[in-house]
Amino acid sequence: MPDAKIAIWVQPRASRTEVAGRHGDAIKIKLAAPPVDGAANEALLLFLSEILRLPKSAVTLLSGHTGRRKTIAVAGMTSGEVASKLLE
């Protein structure tokens, strides 16, 4: 099964970490972590692995390391499965 690729829009420094619905074609995630020294990216990958119930190594940041729009690869799931789990 190919890795799912999903677009994520990140809002760092939120009051709490949570999925906040859609942002255009991306899924919006609010992160409590600040966008400093990769802290928000690490928090995002950990949060996604917890929600999807996958090991952290199954969730990879492909692009958007310094921007709000990120592309994430998720091993062992389809894009539809990832989106439905995040938005349920």
SULRATA-V824421 format. One record per pair of residues at least 24 apart in sequence whose ideal C-beta (glycine too) atoms are under 8 Angstrom apart, sorted by the first residue. I is the first residue (numbers start at 1). J is the second residue. D is the distance in whole Angstrom. If there is no record, write none. Layout:
I/J/D, I/J/D
This chain:
1/76/6, 1/77/8, 1/78/7, 3/60/8, 3/73/4, 3/74/6, 3/75/5, 3/76/8, 4/73/7, 4/74/4, 4/77/5, 4/78/5, 4/79/4, 4/81/7, 4/82/5, 5/62/7, 5/71/6, 5/72/7, 5/73/6, 5/74/8, 5/79/6, 6/71/7, 6/72/5, 6/74/7, 6/79/6, 6/82/5, 6/83/7, 7/69/7, 7/70/7, 7/71/6, 7/72/8, 8/44/7, 8/48/8, 8/64/8, 8/69/7, 8/70/5, 8/71/8, 8/72/6, 9/68/6, 9/69/6, 9/70/8, 10/40/6, 10/44/6, 10/68/5, 10/69/8, 10/70/6, 11/68/7, 12/40/4, 12/68/8, 17/43/7, 17/47/5, 19/51/7, 19/86/5, 19/87/7, 21/87/7, 22/87/8, 26/69/6, 27/83/7, 27/86/5, 27/87/7, 29/86/8, 38/65/8, 41/65/6, 41/70/8, 44/70/7, 44/72/8, 45/72/8, 48/72/7, 48/74/7, 48/86/8, 51/85/6, 51/86/6, 52/77/7, 52/82/7, 52/85/6, 52/86/8
